[in-house]
Amino acid sequence: MVSKNQIKLISSLHQKKFRNAHQLFIAEGVKGIQELLHSNFELEHLYVTVDHFETVLPSKKSLITESELKKISALTTPNTCLAVFKIPKEKAVINTGLIVALDTIRDPGNMGTILRLCDWFGITQVVCSAETVDLYNPKVVQATMGSIARVAVNYLNLTDYLKTTSLPIFGTFMEGDNLYTSTLPTEGIIVLGNEANGISAEIEALVTQRITIPRFGDLQQTESLNVATATAIVLSEFKRGCTS
């Protein structure tokens, strides 16, 4: 059973200000929760309608009804489980390898997919502008499908960070060097911009190499690629040289 106070607390975690106040976030779905349970994230409590999690201590787990789950879920169609985890402290950024920088990414689905792509391509660090959607937004957590457990994400003043790095900074633009013919390093920062406006002017001024994914369509009328789709192509190309 879930109490009224628990319902109130968990429902409040759908909003960023309450996640920050309580330093808690929610995850839903068996796969995503399993990934987090096997990571360094600390479980606060688990709510299940069907017990898939035999290894979780009884004191950390409550069996609830489907109607109770609906009251606390952030999903239109709730799964069979919801977990509350503690938000860990951010670790310092290590300026080695490839780092993805997100400049005001707003859509939770895009954010989650980008983290999954980073996980797939072995990118372990992502830095975000303060305006980028919250990592612990339930829709972001859901879209990562557990990759949130393996990719370190830092929110910072992106302009100040880029000013102080010695790594080359690559920006994705409609006009720039052809991604497929450019020599791409094994270390650097790859900046991806806002869905509607692209990379901001102050960040653009710090980019050391502009890159673009060329269009091959006969009419050349496609306005732009979805930022998550562009991320997949760019990361694939950066990593291609590492396996050749």
C-alpha positions, 0 to 999 in steps of 0.5 A: 500500500502507498500512503497519501504522503507518499503519493504526494511526495512521489507526484511532486517529483514530476517537477524539477523544483521538488526533485531538487528540494528532495534530491530524489527522482523516479524511474519506471519500467522493469529494465530501467529500474534493473539497470539503476539497481545494478549501478551506483544509484541508491534506491530510496523505495520501490513500488511494484504491482508484480514483484520482479525484484527479488533481490530488493530488501522487503523494507525497501519495497511495497506491493501496490495496486494498479490504481495506486500506481496510476496515482504516482506514475508519470506515464499515461499507461503505467508499467508494473513498477516505479522506483524512487532513487536518490540523486547523486552528486555530480562528479568533476568533468575529466577533460579526456576522450570525446565529450558531448556538450548539449546547448539548450536541448529542450525535448526530454525524448531527445535528451534521453536518446542522446544519452543512449547513443553516448552509452552505445558509442562509449561516450562516458561524459556529457556536459549541459548548459543550465537551460538543457532539460533536467536529466532527472525529468521522468521522460528523460529517465524513461528515454535513456532505457538505463543508460543514465546509469553509465553516462556522467552528466554535468550541468554547468556554465557551458560558455565558461567551460568551453573557454577553459578547455584545451580540447578542440571544439566541434560544432554541428551546423548546416554549413561547415566542413563535410563530416565524412571527409574531415579528419576527426580526432579521438579527443574533443568536445562535440557541441549539439545545439537547441532543436529550434535555434541550433548552437547559440551565438556565444557558444558558436564563437568558441567552436574551433571547427564547424562540421556538417552532415551533407544532404544527398537529396536531389531537392536539398529542401530538408530543413534540418535533422532531428538533433538525436538523429544528428548525434547518432551520425556524428558519433558514428563518424567520430568513432569509425576511425577508432575501429579501422 
